[in-house]
Amino acid sequence: MKQLLALLPAIALSACLAPPPPPPITPNPPGTAYRAVGTEPFWGLSIDERQMVFTAPDSQPVSQPTPKVIIGFAGEIYQTPRLNVNIVHLKCSDGMSDRTYPDKVQVTVDGRRFEGCGGGAVEPASLAATNWGIVSVNGRAIPPGGEYFLRFDQTRASAKFGCNAMGGAYTQTGGTLSVGPVMATRMACPDMRFENQAGAVFNLPMTMSWNGGDSLTLSNAAGRIELARSY
């Protein structure tokens, strides 16, 4: 009887402990897709909670139901009859640009092996040698016609917000970007409102807000410029 009484607290404690939650299906948050890319040849992979899809220019897409993920020593492993994926959480370069990713990815499709990189692109350590397309200014998408870009070399930034070319020397200090003095051409275009709003932001020190390495927001008291990485 004494032994039974001694066991009761342990049994009660074990009954209160819930089993650990199952591992997530993909390394991304629920409801989103994990993506990987490769070069030589170019290929793409997406993994969501329902299916894995591999695409390459020289073949038909290969789709398989997403299996239960295997949590390996260095990352995630997916195994299906036609498509096997091994994700290793080590920084990876795509070999064709200055873009880097958080994962190395190996994909085997019907016995053929592909090497590439996965996860969202990592923000660059420096803006030097990066190119950006303008997505919007103060929430307004770029108007049709004209050129819309922001480019950085080692010391200078150049931009077009639809009409005039502008640019100047820049400094990047932590999360702050400063360009100036800004020099610009003086062309008169039919509608200067978009450029004027963008130029007002561009002429003041800007706070840089990253969304991975492919999206960047520049903001200050004059407004905000949304950028998408271009290569």
C-alpha positions in Angstrom: 0.0 0.0 0.0 2.9 2.4 0.9 4.4 1.7 -2.5 1.1 2.4 -4.3 0.7 5.7 -2.4 4.3 6.7 -3.4 3.6 6.1 -7.0 0.4 8.1 -7.1 2.1 11.6 -7.3 4.4 10.4 -10.1 1.4 9.1 -12.1 -0.6 12.3 -11.6 2.4 14.3 -12.7 2.9 12.3 -15.9 -0.8 12.7 -16.7 -0.4 16.5 -16.6 2.5 16.6 -18.9 1.3 17.1 -22.5 3.3 15.4 -25.3 5.6 17.8 -27.2 4.1 19.4 -30.3 5.0 17.8 -33.6 7.7 19.5 -35.7 6.5 22.1 -38.2 5.9 20.9 -41.8 8.3 23.4 -43.3 11.0 25.7 -41.9 8.7 28.7 -42.7 5.7 29.8 -40.6 2.5 27.9 -41.1 0.5 29.0 -44.2 3.6 30.0 -46.1 5.9 28.2 -48.5 9.6 27.4 -48.2 11.4 28.2 -51.4 14.8 27.1 -52.8 16.5 27.9 -56.1 19.5 26.7 -58.1 21.6 27.6 -61.1 23.4 25.6 -63.8 20.7 24.5 -64.6 18.2 26.9 -63.1 15.6 25.3 -61.0 13.1 26.1 -58.3 11.5 24.3 -55.4 8.5 25.2 -53.1 7.4 23.3 -50.0 4.1 24.1 -48.3 1.9 22.1 -46.0 0.2 20.2 -48.9 2.8 19.6 -51.6 6.4 19.9 -52.8 6.8 21.2 -56.4 10.1 21.1 -58.3 10.4 23.1 -61.6 13.2 23.3 -64.2 13.2 24.7 -67.7 14.1 21.4 -69.4 11.4 19.2 -67.8 7.8 19.0 -66.6 7.2 20.1 -63.0 7.4 17.3 -60.4 4.9 17.4 -57.6 4.6 15.2 -54.5 2.5 15.4 -51.4 4.5 16.9 -48.6 5.6 14.0 -46.3 6.2 14.2 -42.6 9.4 16.2 -42.1 12.4 14.5 -40.6 14.4 16.7 -38.3 18.1 16.0 -39.1 21.2 17.1 -37.2 21.7 20.2 -39.4 18.2 20.8 -40.9 15.1 19.2 -42.4 14.8 16.2 -44.6 11.8 15.3 -46.9 11.6 11.9 -48.6 9.1 10.9 -51.3 9.1 8.3 -54.2 10.2 11.0 -56.7 11.4 14.0 -54.8 13.9 14.0 -51.9 15.0 17.3 -50.2 17.8 17.8 -47.7 18.0 21.3 -46.1 21.1 22.3 -44.2 21.1 25.5 -42.2 24.4 26.9 -43.5 24.8 30.2 -45.4 24.7 29.7 -49.1 25.5 31.8 -52.2 23.6 31.1 -55.5 26.9 31.5 -57.5 25.3 33.9 -60.0 24.9 37.1 -58.0 25.8 38.6 -54.6 22.6 37.2 -53.1 23.0 34.9 -50.1 20.6 32.6 -48.3 20.4 31.0 -44.9 20.3 27.4 -46.2 22.1 25.0 -48.5 19.6 22.7 -50.3 20.1 19.4 -52.0 17.3 18.1 -54.2 17.1 14.6 -55.8 14.5 14.4 -58.6 13.9 10.9 -60.1 17.5 10.1 -59.2 19.0 13.3 -60.6 20.7 15.6 -58.0 20.5 19.4 -57.8 22.4 21.7 -55.5 21.1 25.2 -54.5 20.1 27.6 -51.8 16.9 28.1 -49.8 15.0 30.3 -47.4 14.6 34.0 -47.8 17.6 35.9 -49.1 19.7 37.3 -46.3 20.1 41.1 -46.1 23.4 42.2 -47.5 26.1 43.4 -45.1 26.5 46.5 -47.3 24.4 48.3 -49.9 27.5 48.5 -52.2 27.0 46.8 -55.6 23.3 46.3 -55.0 20.4 47.3 -57.4 16.8 48.0 -56.4 13.5 48.6 -58.2 11.1 51.1 -56.8 7.9 49.4 -55.7 6.0 52.3 -54.2 6.3 55.7 -52.6 4.1 56.5 -49.6 2.0 53.5 -50.5 1.5 54.6 -54.1 2.7 52.1 -56.7 4.9 53.4 -59.5 3.0 55.0 -62.4 3.3 53.6 -65.9 6.1 54.8 -68.1 9.5 56.2 -66.9 12.3 54.5 -65.1 12.2 53.7 -61.4 15.4 52.4 -59.7 17.9 52.9 -56.9 21.5 51.7 -57.4 24.6 51.7 -55.2 28.2 51.4 -56.2 31.0 51.6 -53.6 30.5 55.2 -52.7 27.7 56.7 -54.7 23.9 56.2 -55.0 22.0 56.9 -58.2 18.2 56.9 -58.6 15.3 57.6 -61.0 11.8 58.1 -59.8 10.2 58.4 -63.2 11.7 61.5 -64.7 15.0 63.0 -63.5 18.3 61.3 -62.7 19.5 62.1 -59.2 22.3 60.8 -56.9 25.2 61.6 -54.6 27.7 60.1 -52.3 26.1 57.9 -49.6 27.0 56.6 -46.1 25.4 53.6 -44.4 25.8 53.8 -40.6 24.0 50.9 -38.9 20.4 51.1 -39.9 20.6 54.7 -41.3 21.3 55.6 -45.0 22.3 59.2 -45.9 22.7 60.5 -49.4 24.0 63.9 -50.2 24.4 66.4 -51.4 21.9 65.1 -53.9 22.4 66.4 -57.5 19.6 66.0 -60.1 18.8 66.8 -63.7 16.1 69.4 -64.3 13.7 67.9 -66.8 10.1 69.0 -66.6 7.7 66.0 -66.9 3.9 66.1 -67.2 3.4 64.7 -63.6 6.1 65.3 -61.1 4.1 64.3 -58.0 5.6 60.8 -57.6 9.2 62.0 -58.1 8.7 65.0 -55.8 7.5 62.7 -53.0 10.3 60.2 -53.5 12.9 63.0 -53.8 11.8 64.5 -50.5 12.5 61.2 -48.8 15.8 60.7 -50.7 17.2 64.0 -49.6 17.0 63.3 -45.9 18.6 60.6 -43.7 16.6 57.4 -44.1 15.9 54.5 -41.7 16.4 51.1 -43.4 13.9 48.4 -42.6 14.6 45.0 -44.1 12.2 42.2 -45.0 14.8 39.4 -45.7 17.4 40.4 -48.3 15.1 41.2 -51.2 12.8 43.9 -49.8 13.9 47.2 -48.2 11.9 50.1 -46.9 13.6 53.6 -46.6 11.7 56.0 -44.4 11.9 59.3 -42.6 9.6 62.2 -41.7 9.0 62.9 -45.4 7.6 59.5 -46.1 8.7 56.0 -47.2 10.1 54.3 -50.3 9.5 50.6 -50.8 12.2 48.7 -52.8 12.6 45.2 -54.3 16.0 43.7 -55.0 16.8 43.4 -58.7 19.7 41.5 -60.3 
